[in-house]
Amino acid sequence: MKRSLLLLAFVALPVCAAEPAKPAGTLVDFRVDVQKAVANDLGRASAYVEMTGADPTEVSRKVKAVIADGLVTAKAQPNITVKSGNTHTYPIYSKGGRSIESWRMRSELLLESRDAAALSTAVGKLQGGQLAIGGINFSPAPETRRKADDDATLEAIEAFNAKAARIAATLKKTYKIRMMNVNGGGQFPQTYPMARGAAMMAAESAPMPVEAGESNVTVNVSGQIELID
């Protein structure tokens, strides 16, 4: 029995020793923010066709033909990646809601490019057919965003250290960092929504003027330092 009690006491000792030491000096909490502009180097666009008719089979045939033509047009453009998007078919009921009056089908194509001019040209050509443009948006590519986040994080940590040193120097003390939190911010992609009626016009076949612009990546570092007396 004595041996068991001694073993339990021995195991409990490291837990007590792991408790953080109470601060001996003055504690100062503060935060710094760093914001970096990053190029919106990835463009995305959606193109769609929507048709209504009494015969769902005929509606489906027409929609598929438009989508097939759109795929051929988009794939013919350099530096463009295109894939099929969502397709929805749903009934339209009569006023009384007791019978199906017609069917509506909508199908879309999704375009992506690192070349804003190529995306603009592709969008213009698709508008020249029977496809409408649902919208265009530009944002940093994943690798561009990661690099910007890394750079902003390093700058924010350096700014935190520099501010800590200034605070300590002003009070003529040394310091040590007790706690630090690093938080990333968001990005705000440039979006170009399209008016449905105008987008359907066959005359709109010229390249659409777009400006990819920039997004802001923000990183803040908050923490606590202890001023040593």
Secondary structure in CASP SS format (residue, H / E / C, confidence):
PFRMAT SS
TARGET T0000
AUTHOR 0000-0000-0000
METHOD secondary structure of the structure
MODEL  1
M C 1.00
K H 1.00
R H 1.00
S H 1.00
L H 1.00
L H 1.00
L H 1.00
L H 1.00
A H 1.00
F H 1.00
V H 1.00
A H 1.00
L H 1.00
P H 1.00
V H 1.00
C H 1.00
A H 1.00
A C 1.00
E C 1.00
P C 1.00
A C 1.00
K C 1.00
P C 1.00
A C 1.00
G C 1.00
T E 1.00
L E 1.00
V E 1.00
D E 1.00
F E 1.00
R E 1.00
V E 1.00
D E 1.00
V E 1.00
Q E 1.00
K E 1.00
A E 1.00
V E 1.00
A E 1.00
N C 1.00
D C 1.00
L E 1.00
G E 1.00
R E 1.00
A E 1.00
S E 1.00
A E 1.00
Y E 1.00
V E 1.00
E E 1.00
M E 1.00
T E 1.00
G E 1.00
A C 1.00
D C 1.00
P H 1.00
T H 1.00
E H 1.00
V H 1.00
S H 1.00
R H 1.00
K H 1.00
V H 1.00
K H 1.00
A H 1.00
V H 1.00
I H 1.00
A H 1.00
D H 1.00
G H 1.00
L H 1.00
V H 1.00
T H 1.00
A H 1.00
K H 1.00
A C 1.00
Q C 1.00
P C 1.00
N C 1.00
I C 1.00
T E 1.00
V E 1.00
K E 1.00
S E 1.00
G E 1.00
N E 1.00
T E 1.00
H E 1.00
T E 1.00
Y E 1.00
P E 1.00
I E 1.00
Y E 1.00
S C 1.00
K C 1.00
G C 1.00
G C 1.00
R C 1.00
S C 1.00
I E 1.00
E E 1.00
S E 1.00
W E 1.00
R E 1.00
M E 1.00
R E 1.00
S E 1.00
E E 1.00
L E 1.00
L E 1.00
L E 1.00
E E 1.00
S E 1.00
R C 1.00
D C 1.00
A H 1.00
A H 1.00
A H 1.00
L H 1.00
S H 1.00
T H 1.00
A H 1.00
V H 1.00
G H 1.00
K H 1.00
L H 1.00
Q H 1.00
G C 1.00
G C 1.00
Q C 1.00
L C 1.00
A E 1.00
I E 1.00
G E 1.00
G E 1.00
I E 1.00
N E 1.00
F E 1.00
S E 1.00
P C 1.00
A C 1.00
P H 1.00
E H 1.00
T H 1.00
R H 1.00
R H 1.00
K H 1.00
A H 1.00
D H 1.00
D H 1.00
D H 1.00
A H 1.00
T H 1.00
L H 1.00
E H 1.00
A H 1.00
I H 1.00
E H 1.00
A H 1.00
F H 1.00
N H 1.00
A H 1.00
K H 1.00
A H 1.00
A H 1.00
R H 1.00
I H 1.00
A H 1.00
A H 1.00
T H 1.00
L C 1.00
K C 1.00
K C 1.00
T E 1.00
Y E 1.00
K E 1.00
I E 1.00
R E 1.00
M E 1.00
M E 1.00
N E 1.00
V E 1.00
N E 1.00
G E 1.00
G C 1.00
G C 1.00
Q C 1.00
F C 1.00
P C 1.00
Q E 1.00
T E 1.00
Y E 1.00
P E 1.00
M C 1.00
A C 1.00
R H 1.00
G H 1.00
A H 1.00
A H 1.00
M C 1.00
M C 1.00
A C 1.00
A C 1.00
E C 1.00
S C 1.00
A C 1.00
P C 1.00
M C 1.00
P C 1.00
V C 1.00
E C 1.00
A C 1.00
G C 1.00
E E 1.00
S E 1.00
N E 1.00
V E 1.00
T E 1.00
V E 1.00
N E 1.00
V E 1.00
S E 1.00
G E 1.00
Q E 1.00
I E 1.00
E E 1.00
L E 1.00
I E 1.00
D C 1.00
END
